[in-house]
Amino acid sequence: MTLNIETFTNADLSQGWRPGNNAGGASLFKALGHPLAAPKGHAIIERLQGLGPIAIYDPTGTIGNFHSYYDLSKVDIEGYYVQRVEDLGQPFLGHDAQSVSACAKSEARAVLVLLFDAQKVIGPIAHCFPKDATIVTLDDMRIPDEMLTNQRNYLDPMNFATNFAFLRDRKGANGSDGLHTTIASANYWATHGATDPKLWLCLFDEAGDVLVSWEEDLPAAGCPYAINSETVRKKFNLDDFQGSLFIHAIRIAGHDVVKYAMDVYGDNGKSLTCSHDANAWPADFYAGMPAGEEDEELTLIVQNSHPMPIPPKSVGFNIVGAQDIAWHEEDIPPFGTKVLNVSEMLPQAKFPDQIETVAGRYFVRPRYEVVRTKTGQRRIAHANVERTDLEPNPEIPGLEATMGKGYIMPLPVLPTDRFNSTLLPTPMARSEQEMPLRIELMDADGSTIASKYLGRIQRRDHMAIDIDAWLKEESAKLPSGHGHAEFLYDFREGGEANGWLHALGRYEQKSSGHRAETIFGAHIYNTAIIYKDEPQSYIGKPPGLTTRLFLRLGDDPKDTLCHLVYPASTPWHEKSDTRLILHNAEGEPVAEKRIQINCGGSRFWRYHELFDAEERSRVSVKGNDLGYIIVRDTTCRLFGFHGLINGDTSFCLDHMFGF
């Protein structure tokens, strides 16, 4: 069962943002499903139940979204009326859509007008409604005006810059195995001219009940902030909790997307994870979740993103390429969080099998958690949106003549003396039946160490490339000790592609066995000419030839690591001109390092190795240690990965975000 809501539009796609790529999504479903709007929406239904026969006027096709959240079958409906000729005759609950012109002759005692900012419309057509009928509009469920950036246009996307985060805090049985979460970002809205932006936060428990809601002041422009689960627990005197943190940024500018880095860590060092923001809009399917190994238990954290339950058999799992779906048999309450044991539901799935999640638009991009049963080590990573709107693009095989390598999916190869890197190409569209690929292994200096044609990989085939084993097979090594790999389309034996190439990297610390996983999609990098919306920029229109990445810093004793990749589809500047600008807690630059990365190469570095103790000491301001680094390059677009390393005990890794 798929929820009948529109979470993004074709217009959004045509304007260049891609689902799964930090997209804000449609604002109507956010407005209808906002935690502050939901009680008012239910109150509308209760009010209509007492008014008698109801005419529904739906000038913009809102009825499916509204009915999905607030059950109109509970209301005595006299008729369904529309404005657009193309909507005439559309059925709804036994009523075929009629012209609004016919509404005046109805016997309705009330009219539900499915519009926000309805007074702009109602005045000129009031004569189309029955005389003395009560008019009820969606304005009855508006959130407070002081939370709106643009009060004149309620559905302006800037009014609904919202997102969900996962927040967990557990003290632990013996004080040493507690689990905690930090959500970290910076006030990038103020750098685009926002004055006095704030966050409205609402924490739901697993049952979907509100534990607490509050406002969080943001620091000065560009300055970092963090929401820490331990701090929240102490501030509001909470017990152990895990659930959804709803984030609404108000009075903003520049971005309608809430971006953040998420760290989940344990007191005993066996849990260390970094991830990032969920897409703010729920999708039909997610993929990019690998099955666990024999000693691993895989679970998926489902965060219901709506004010209505997820019905039984609406969430399910199958091995990619297989048809049999294992369904979750129970409902999940509104705004509730449910941890589903994928290992139990799909016992036949074993790494490198990849798993598809049937989501039905009920929840934002989910996170999965893997626990190694013998060691207690745990890690969290996120699945990605599996596209339902993509078909193979016949133009892609001919792009090589103008776009060189074309679409590149780069993944780090971490220092081989300390880490093992395993890479998995990942189908990420429902129509994708094959991936004609090769993989190239690049040293940090940009030289190609090895290249392997992988063939026309079928959807049902799950392939893992172990870099250590590949180097041994080639009797080769990475002269720099680290580098990156690139998945590229290769049509030497034919095949089809859609440009939505994804791959997942799994990394293991050799000293501890602790693992981390990250996934991303391909782009065209560093070309002077443009193909559709590629190469992309972090802001503005293509081509994307500059870099501005946010790197948050870890708390001692955890060191921050960063792996920057300089992919190029066509030859670009021979070397990057990359500045690593260290900022203190007040957003002031306090130190800077300049590095160069060869075109086609990469650079792995650690904060404590690059910045000395005196430079690091400048970060703290009046006891506030929330420093950060901006990775800035005006000559090329770099792709970055960030993480933390806790000595020889654990580490984490995920891709970075820009703003």
C-alpha positions in Angstrom: 0.0 0.0 0.0 1.5 3.4 -1.1 0.5 6.6 0.6 -1.3 8.9 -1.8 0.8 12.0 -1.3 3.0 14.0 -3.6 6.4 14.4 -2.1 8.2 16.0 -5.1 7.1 17.3 -8.5 8.3 16.9 -12.0 8.9 20.7 -12.0 11.4 20.2 -9.2 13.2 17.6 -11.3 13.3 19.8 -14.4 14.9 22.6 -12.4 17.9 20.5 -11.6 17.6 19.0 -8.2 17.6 15.2 -8.1 15.7 13.1 -5.5 18.3 11.7 -3.1 20.6 14.7 -3.5 19.7 16.9 -0.6 16.4 17.9 -2.1 13.7 19.8 -0.1 10.7 18.3 -1.9 7.1 19.5 -2.1 5.8 21.7 0.6 2.0 20.7 0.6 2.5 17.4 2.3 4.9 19.0 4.8 2.2 21.7 5.6 -0.5 19.0 6.0 1.6 16.7 8.1 3.5 19.1 10.3 3.3 18.1 14.0 1.7 21.4 14.9 -0.8 21.2 12.0 -1.9 17.6 12.6 -4.1 18.2 15.7 -5.8 21.1 13.8 -6.4 18.8 10.8 -8.1 16.2 12.9 -10.2 19.1 14.5 -11.4 20.1 11.0 -12.8 16.6 10.5 -14.5 16.6 13.9 -16.0 20.0 13.1 -17.3 18.9 9.7 -18.9 15.9 11.2 -21.3 18.2 13.1 -22.2 20.5 10.2 -24.2 18.2 8.0 -23.8 17.5 4.3 -20.4 18.8 3.1 -19.3 20.0 -0.3 -15.6 19.7 -1.0 -14.0 22.3 -3.3 -10.6 21.2 -4.5 -9.2 23.7 -7.1 -5.6 22.4 -7.1 -5.8 18.6 -6.7 -5.1 18.6 -3.0 -7.7 16.0 -2.0 -5.5 12.9 -2.2 -2.9 14.5 0.1 -5.5 15.7 2.6 -7.5 12.5 2.7 -4.4 10.4 3.3 -3.8 12.2 6.6 -7.4 13.1 7.6 -10.1 10.6 6.8 -12.8 12.3 4.8 -14.9 9.1 4.8 -15.9 10.1 8.3 -17.7 13.1 6.8 -21.2 13.2 5.1 -20.1 14.3 1.6 -22.7 15.9 -0.6 -20.4 16.4 -3.6 -16.9 16.9 -4.9 -16.2 20.1 -6.9 -13.2 21.2 -8.9 -12.0 24.1 -10.9 -9.9 22.5 -13.6 -11.8 21.1 -16.6 -9.3 18.2 -16.8 -10.3 17.2 -13.3 -14.0 16.8 -14.1 -15.3 13.3 -13.6 -12.5 12.2 -11.3 -14.0 10.0 -8.6 -13.6 10.5 -4.9 -15.4 8.3 -2.4 -18.3 7.6 -4.7 -18.6 11.2 -6.0 -17.5 12.2 -9.5 -15.9 15.6 -9.7 -18.3 18.4 -10.8 -17.6 22.0 -11.8 -17.6 24.4 -8.9 -20.2 26.3 -10.8 -22.7 23.6 -9.8 -21.9 23.8 -6.1 -24.4 26.7 -5.5 -27.3 24.5 -6.3 -26.3 21.8 -3.9 -27.8 21.2 -0.5 -24.5 21.3 1.3 -24.5 23.1 4.6 -20.8 23.6 4.7 -18.0 23.8 2.1 -14.5 22.5 2.8 -12.1 24.5 0.6 -8.9 22.6 0.2 -6.7 25.7 0.0 -4.2 27.6 2.2 -4.3 31.4 1.8 -7.9 30.7 0.8 -9.3 34.2 1.2 -7.4 35.2 -1.9 -9.6 32.8 -3.9 -12.9 32.6 -2.0 -14.0 36.3 -2.4 -14.5 36.3 -6.2 -16.2 32.9 -6.2 -18.3 33.1 -3.0 -21.5 33.2 -5.2 -20.6 29.6 -6.3 -21.2 28.2 -2.9 -24.6 27.5 -1.3 -26.1 30.6 0.5 -25.4 30.6 4.2 -23.1 27.6 4.0 -20.3 27.5 6.6 -16.9 27.8 4.8 -14.0 25.8 6.3 -10.5 26.1 4.8 -7.1 24.7 5.3 -6.1 28.0 6.9 -7.7 26.5 10.1 -4.7 24.3 10.4 -1.9 26.8 9.8 1.1 26.7 12.0 1.9 30.0 13.9 2.8 33.0 11.7 6.0 33.6 13.6 7.3 30.3 12.3 6.9 31.4 8.7 9.7 32.9 6.6 7.1 34.2 4.0 3.8 34.9 5.6 2.2 36.1 2.3 2.6 32.6 0.7 2.0 29.8 3.1 3.2 27.0 0.9 6.5 28.8 0.0 9.1 26.0 0.4 11.1 28.4 2.6 8.3 28.1 5.2 8.7 24.3 5.4 12.5 23.7 5.7 12.0 20.6 7.8 13.7 17.3 8.3 13.8 14.3 10.6 16.8 13.1 12.6 17.2 10.0 14.6 18.0 10.7 18.3 19.0 8.0 20.8 20.3 8.3 24.3 20.8 5.3 26.6 22.7 5.3 29.8 23.6 1.7 29.6 23.3 -1.0 32.3 26.8 -0.6 33.8 27.6 3.0 32.9 30.1 2.0 30.1 27.8 0.8 27.3 25.6 3.8 26.9 24.7 5.1 23.5 24.4 8.8 22.5 23.7 11.0 19.4 24.9 14.4 18.2 23.3 16.4 15.4 25.7 19.0 14.1 25.6 21.7 11.5 26.2 25.4 11.0 24.0 28.4 10.6 24.4 28.6 6.8 21.1 30.4 6.4 22.5 33.6 8.0 25.3 33.5 5.4 22.6 34.0 2.8 21.0 37.0 4.6 18.7 35.4 7.1 18.1 37.4 10.3 17.4 35.7 13.6 16.9 32.2 12.2 15.9 29.5 14.8 15.1 25.9 15.0 11.8 24.5 16.3 12.4 21.0 17.6 10.0 18.3 18.6 11.3 14.9 20.0 9.0 11.9 19.6 9.5 8.6 21.4 9.1 5.2 19.8 5.4 5.3 20.2 5.1 8.6 18.5 4.3 10.5 21.6 5.9 13.9 22.1 8.6 13.8 24.8 9.4 17.5 24.5 9.4 20.4 22.1 11.5 23.5 22.2 13.1 26.3 20.3 16.9 26.4 19.7 18.6 29.8 19.0 21.2 29.6 16.3 24.6 31.1 16.5 26.0 33.9 14.3 26.3 33.5 10.5 28.4 30.4 9.6 28.9 29.3 13.2 28.4 25.7 14.2 25.7 24.3 16.5 25.1 20.8 17.9 22.1 19.1 19.5 23.4 16.4 21.8 21.1 13.7 23.2 22.8 13.7 26.6 22.3 17.5 26.9 18.6 17.1 25.9 18.2 14.3 28.4 19.6 16.4 31.2 17.8 19.6 30.2 14.4 18.0 30.1 15.0 15.3 32.8 14.2 12.4 30.4 14.7 8.7 30.8 16.3 6.5 28.1 14.8 7.3 24.7 15.2 6.7 21.0 12.9 8.2 18.3 12.5 11.0 15.8 13.7 14.6 16.2 11.6 16.8 14.0 13.6 19.9 12.9 11.9 23.0 11.5 14.2 25.9 10.5 12.3 29.2 10.7 13.1 32.7 9.3 15.6 31.4 6.9 17.2 32.3 3.5 19.1 30.7 0.7 18.3 27.0 1.4 15.0 25.2 2.1 17.0 22.1 3.1 18.0 21.2 6.7 21.5 19.7 6.4 23.3 18.1 9.3 25.9 15.5 10.3 24.8 12.8 12.7 27.2 11.0 15.1 26.0 8.0 17.1 28.6 6.9 19.6 29.0 4.6 22.6 30.7 5.0 26.0 32.7 1.8 25.5 34.1 2.8 22.0 32.4 -0.1 20.3 29.8 2.1 18.6 30.9 5.0 16.4 28.9 6.2 13.4 28.7 9.3 11.3 25.8 9.8 8.9 23.9 12.8 7.5 20.5 14.3 7.0 17.6 12.3 5.8 15.8 13.4 2.6 13.0 15.6 3.8 10.5 13.8 1.6 9.4 10.1 1.9 10.0 7.8 -1.1 8.3 4.7 -2.5 11.5 2.5 -2.3 14.9 2.6 -0.8 18.0 0.5 -1.8 21.7 0.4 -1.0 21.4 -1.6 2.2 23.7 -4.6 2.1 22.9 -7.8 4.0 24.9 -8.6 7.1 27.5 -11.4 7.4 27.1 -14.5 9.5 28.1 -12.7 12.7 26.1 -9.6 12.0 22.5 -8.6 12.9 21.0 -6.1 10.5 18.1 -3.8 11.5 16.3 -0.9 9.8 15.2 2.1 11.8 11.8 3.2 10.4 10.7 6.7 11.4 7.1 7.2 10.5 7.1 10.7 9.0 3.4 11.4 9.1 0.5 12.0 11.5 -1.2 8.8 10.6 -0.3 5.1 11.2 1.7 3.0 8.7 -0.7 0.1 8.1 0.4 -3.5 8.4 2.1 -5.0 5.3 3.1 -1.5 4.1 6.8 -1.9 4.9 8.7 -4.8 3.5 12.1 -6.2 2.3 13.3 -8.2 -0.6 16.7 -9.1 -2.0 17.4 -6.9 -5.0 16.4 -8.8 -8.1 14.1 -11.2 -6.2 10.3 -10.9 -6.1 9.5 -12.4 -2.7 8.8 -9.6 -0.1 8.9 -10.1 3.7 6.3 -7.8 5.2 6.2 -6.2 8.6 2.9 -7.4 9.9 2.0 -4.6 12.4 1.2 -1.0 12.2 3.6 1.8 13.2 2.0 4.7 15.1 2.0 8.3 13.8 5.5 9.8 14.1 6.5 6.5 15.8 9.9 4.8 15.4 10.2 1.0 14.8 13.4 -1.0 14.6 12.8 -3.9 12.2 15.0 -6.9 12.3 15.9 -7.5 8.7 18.2 -10.4 9.5 15.2 -12.3 10.9 12.8 -11.2 8.1 15.2 -12.2 5.4 17.3 -15.0 6.9 18.5 -16.1 3.4 20.2 -12.8 2.7 24.0 -12.7 3.3 26.6 -10.2 2.3 27.1 -9.1 -0.5 23.4 -9.5 -1.2 21.7 -6.1 -1.4 18.3 -5.4 0.0 15.4 -3.3 -1.3 13.0 -1.6 1.1 9.4 -1.2 0.2 8.5 2.1 1.9 5.3 3.4 0.3 6.2 7.0 1.0 5.6 6.5 4.7 9.1 7.5 5.9 12.1 9.6 5.0 15.3 8.0 4.0 15.9 5.4 6.7 19.1 4.4 8.6 20.1 0.8 9.1 22.1 -0.5 12.0 24.5 -3.5 12.0 25.6 -5.1 15.3 28.5 -7.6 15.2 27.1 -10.2 17.6 30.5 -11.6 18.8 32.2 -8.2 19.5 29.2 -5.9 20.2 30.5 -3.4 17.6 27.8 -1.4 16.0 27.5 0.9 13.1 24.7 3.0 11.4 24.5 4.0 7.8 21.6 5.2 5.5 19.9 3.6 2.5 19.2 5.8 -0.5 16.2 6.6 -2.6 15.4 4.1 -5.3 14.1 6.1 -8.3 10.7 5.1 -9.8 10.7 7.7 -12.6 13.9 6.8 -14.4 14.2 4.8 -17.7 17.4 4.0 -19.6 18.9 7.0 -21.4 20.0 6.1 -24.9 22.2 9.2 -25.0 24.6 8.1 -22.3 26.6 5.6 -24.4 27.5 8.4 -26.8 28.6 10.9 -24.1 32.3 9.8 -24.1 33.1 11.9 -27.2 32.2 15.2 -25.4 32.2 14.3 -21.7 35.2 12.0 -21.4 34.6 9.7 -18.5 31.1 11.1 -18.1 29.4 9.9 -15.0 31.9 9.0 -12.2 31.1 7.3 -8.9 34.2 7.9 -6.7 34.8 6.1 -3.4 37.8 6.4 -1.2 40.4 3.7 -0.8 41.5 4.4 2.8 45.2 3.8 3.8 45.7 0.2 3.0 48.0 -0.5 6.0 45.2 0.4 8.4 41.9 -0.3 6.5 40.4 -2.7 4.1 38.1 -1.2 1.5 35.3 -3.1 -0.2 33.2 -1.5 -2.9 29.8 -2.6 -4.2 28.0 -1.2 -7.3 24.4 -0.7 -6.4 21.2 -0.6 -8.5 19.2 2.4 -7.5 16.3 2.6 -10.0 13.3 0.2 -10.2 13.8 0.0 -14.0 17.5 -0.7 -13.8 18.1 -4.3 -15.0 21.8 -4.1 -15.7 24.8 -1.9 -15.1 27.6 -2.0 -17.8 30.6 -1.0 -15.7 34.3 -0.9 -15.2 36.2 0.1 -12.1 39.5 2.0 -12.1 41.8 2.1 -9.1 43.6 5.5 -8.7 46.6 6.3 -6.5 46.4 9.5 -4.5 48.7 11.1 -7.1 46.1 10.6 -9.8 47.8 7.7 -11.6 45.8 4.7 -12.7 47.0 1.6 -10.9 44.5 -0.9 -12.3 41.4 -1.1 -14.4 38.9 -3.9 -14.5 35.8 -4.4 -16.8 33.0 -5.7 -14.6 30.7 -6.6 -17.4 27.0 -6.0 -17.8 26.1 -6.6 -14.1 22.6 -7.9 -13.9 20.2 -6.6 -11.2 20.1 -9.9 -9.4 23.9 -10.2 -9.3 25.5 -8.7 -6.2 29.2 -7.9 -6.6 31.8 -6.9 -4.0 35.3 -5.7 -5.0 37.8 -6.2 -2.2 40.6 -3.7 -2.8 43.3 -5.7 -0.9 42.5 -8.8 -2.9 42.5 -6.9 -6.1 45.9 -5.4 -5.4 47.2 -8.8 -4.6 45.8 -10.2 -7.8 47.4 -7.5 -9.8 50.7 -7.7 -7.8 50.3 -4.0 -7.3 50.2 -1.4 -4.6 49.2 2.1 -4.1 52.5 4.2 -4.0 50.8 6.8 -1.8 49.3 4.2 0.5 45.8 5.4 -0.3 43.7 6.6 -3.2 40.2 6.1 -4.6 38.3 4.0 -7.0 35.9 5.1 -9.8 33.0 3.2 -11.1 32.4 4.2 -14.8 29.9 3.2 -17.5 31.6 0.9 -20.1 29.6 -0.1 -23.2 32.2 -2.3 -24.9 29.7 -5.2 -24.8 26.6 -3.0 -25.1 24.1 -2.4 -22.4 22.0 0.5 -21.1 22.3 3.1 -18.4 20.3 5.9 -16.7 22.9 8.2 -15.1 21.8 7.2 -11.6 24.8 5.1 -10.9 25.4 4.4 -7.2 28.0 2.5 -5.3 28.5 1.6 -1.6 31.8 1.5 0.2 32.4 -0.7 3.2 35.5 -0.1 5.2 37.1 -2.1 8.0 39.7 -1.0 10.5 42.3 -3.8 10.6 43.3 -3.2 14.2 39.7 -3.6 15.6 37.5 -5.1 12.9 35.2 -2.1 13.3 33.4 -1.2 10.1 31.8 1.8 8.4 29.6 2.1 5.3 28.8 5.0 2.9 26.8 5.3 -0.3 26.4 8.0 -3.0 25.5 8.5 -6.6 27.5 9.4 -9.7 28.0 12.9 -11.2 29.8 14.4 -14.1 32.8 16.2 -12.6 34.8 19.2 -13.7 33.9 19.8 -17.3 33.4 23.1 -19.1 30.4 21.9 -21.0 27.1 20.9 -19.6 24.9 17.8 -20.1 21.4 18.4 -18.6 22.1 19.3 -14.9 25.7 18.1 -14.9 28.2 18.9 -13.6 26.3 20.1 -10.5 27.3 22.8 -8.1 26.6 22.8 -4.4 24.6 26.0 -5.0 23.5 27.7 -8.1 23.3 26.3 -11.6 25.9 24.0 -13.3 28.7 23.7 -14.1 29.8 22.8 -10.7 33.4 24.0 -10.6 33.9 25.1 -7.0 33.9 23.5 -3.6 32.6 24.5 -0.2 32.3 21.6 2.2 31.6 21.6 5.9 33.7 19.4 8.1 32.7 19.1 11.8 35.3 18.3 14.4 35.2 15.5 16.9 35.7 15.6 20.6 38.9 14.3 22.1 40.1 11.6 22.0 38.4 11.1 18.7 40.3 12.6 15.8 38.7 14.0 12.6 39.6 12.4 9.3 38.9 13.6 5.8 39.3 12.1 2.4 39.1 14.5 -0.5 38.8 13.2 -4.1 39.4 15.3 -7.2 37.5 13.4 -9.9 37.5 14.8 -13.5 35.4 13.7 -16.4 37.6 15.6 -18.8 41.1 17.0 -18.2 40.9 20.0 -15.8 43.4 22.0 -13.8 46.5 19.9 -13.2 46.3 20.5 -9.4 43.6 21.8 -7.1 44.1 24.9 -5.0 42.4 23.8 -1.9 42.1 25.7 1.4 41.3 24.1 4.7 40.0 26.9 6.8 39.7 26.2 10.6 37.0 28.2 12.3 36.5 28.7 16.0 33.2 28.4 17.8 32.2 31.9 16.8 32.7 31.3 13.1 35.9 33.2 12.9 38.8 31.7 10.8 41.7 31.0 13.1 44.1 28.9 10.9 44.4 27.8 7.3 46.3 25.1 5.4 46.7 25.0 1.7 47.0 21.7 -0.1 47.1 20.6 -3.7 45.5 17.4 -5.1 46.5 16.1 -8.5 43.6 16.0 -11.0 42.2 12.5 -10.8 43.8 12.0 -7.4 42.9 12.3 -3.7 44.1 13.3 -0.3 43.6 11.5 3.0 44.4 13.7 6.1 43.7 13.9 9.8 42.9 17.1 11.7 45.5 16.5 14.5 48.2 15.7 11.9 47.6 18.8 9.7 46.9 21.4 12.4 49.3 21.6 15.3 48.3 21.9 19.0 48.6 25.7 19.1 46.4 26.1 16.1 43.8 23.7 17.5 43.8 25.6 20.8 42.4 28.6 19.0 39.1 26.8 18.3 37.7 27.0 21.9 36.0 30.3 22.8 34.8 30.7 26.4 34.6 27.0 26.9 32.8 26.4 23.6 34.8 23.9 21.5 32.4 23.6 18.5 35.0 24.4 15.8 34.7 23.3 12.2 36.7 23.4 8.9 35.5 24.7 5.6 37.0 23.0 2.6 37.1 25.7 -0.1 38.3 25.5 -3.7 37.4 27.9 -6.4 39.2 26.0 -9.2 37.4 22.6 -9.1 34.7 20.6 -7.5 36.0 18.1 -5.0 34.0 15.2 -3.5 34.7 14.7 0.2 34.3 12.1 2.9 34.5 12.8 6.6 34.7 10.7 9.7 36.1 10.2 13.2 38.8 7.8 14.4 39.0 6.6 18.0 42.6 5.3 18.1 42.7 1.6 17.2 39.2 0.9 18.7 36.7 2.3 16.1 36.1 4.8 13.4 33.4 6.1 11.1 33.1 7.5 7.6 30.4 9.1 5.4 30.3 11.6 2.6 30.3 15.3 3.3 27.8 18.0 2.4 28.2 21.5 1.1 26.1 24.7 1.4 
